Amino acid sequence: MDRIRIALIGIGKIARDQHVPALAANGTYELVAGVSRHQKLDGVPGYTSIEALLDAHSNLDAVAVCTPPQARFDIARTALQRGLHVMLEKPPGATLNEVHALEELAWRNGRALFAAWHSREAAGVEPARALLVEREIRRVTITWKEDVRYWHPGQAWIWQAGGLGVFDPAINALSIVTRILPHRLVLKRAELAFPENCQAPIAGELELVDEQGTPVTASLDFLQTGAPTWDIAIETDAGPVLLAKGGAVLTVGDEAPREAPDREYPRLYERFATLVRENGIDADVEPFRLVADAFLCARRTIVAPFVE
């Protein structure tokens, strides 16, 4: 295989802002088409279904699925059955079983499957992980708050069943902590607030522990105005560690903050290229498992309707 011929399925904000530039900057890929019921990408053919895409491009190698999560399983299943490699935006599906089924299908068909947790590629995440291996972790506090009207305008799917609500951004935090902490997390308690006109939560509080009993709390809110707060504060025996701005900025004790240019999506596509060439599978669902546990076990409250 020379260049990887890839199509984007789902042409919304994340595809235009992140996937298209990352592909354009990576000579390993050739973006050959886009699939959307309503949008088109400049310079490449557009189709309204994966079936139409596959009928028109018999030499396609891979797809990146950027649709809302409720639609991802059927699209990814069709792609894998037709012999394509698949990248899944986060969250990788609407349910855990969907992802497990796709993993089995990818294995049977000898094709790559990649659940792309972009926040794990933030500049501070791997340095934080390496640092924490050598320290005793005493407490972790996650604060993940943003303005849904600014970051997700007009995205009605996020409030529907399977859309995750506030967990659509908060799963980024969970993807980071499940990467940097050395032990598995278990949910102990959750409280979720559901607008009376929505099927997904707008805010939440989580209490978790790891296998050593270390407390991990998360405060989530979709109604914070102004600048977002995407922070993970970690208390250790050797002083505090802070991951801020979604993992982009790492501060250790009194040291100056460490920040590097954003390469989250370029790194994802580098990883996907390796998986394609190896027919590999990287479909970690640990962040998604914690979200599912919260939906299963949370105390629910009904709050005022959400109006865009």
C-alpha angles and dihedrals in degrees: 000000000000114000117003109245105216138176128204115227112199115028106207134126097296093049093050097040099042117006099048095050092044092052093045090054095049116077091198090077138062114199103214105169149353132224123209137131092226112014137062134198119231116251100015134077117267129216135184098220140026089241091059090047093052093046090054099042114044092165096057115132106189148359133213110212112213100160123120109288094252090070101040101088098060092044095048093044091053092048094050092046089054092052101259130139114239136213116190122204115225127309091038094214146341093266138023093241091057090059093045090050091051090048091055091046092050090050093049092048096043094238134134121258121187126185098201112214097183097185090063086067094058112125098251100046103082094041088051091049092052091047095050093053087071098045139069108245113217105173140355123203120190119195113183113168132150144149109268091196090060101038100036108026116177094358099138092168090071090069095047127090107287093021093102097218110210089004090069088079096022092060084069089065091048090050089056098047093046087054101045101037115082097217135056118264125230125196114236103172139357138183119195129188116213122192107234091242096047138076094210132059126263096197140009149177121215132190117196138164133201126227090275093053094254109158118238120183130185128197113194129185134168095189102065109125125209121022116006123245112222103164138147113191117193125192113206138173089256097048139280127324121196129193107193136177093033094310096312095112124050121193120184116194111302094340121120114269115268115223133168135181117284111265100154098124097036087055091049091054092047088054093046091052089056091049092049092053091047097038084235133166125222107168107145111176100180095112090047091049091059091051091050090050090052092052090047099047108025127119103236129214128187116228137179118308117270114242118187 
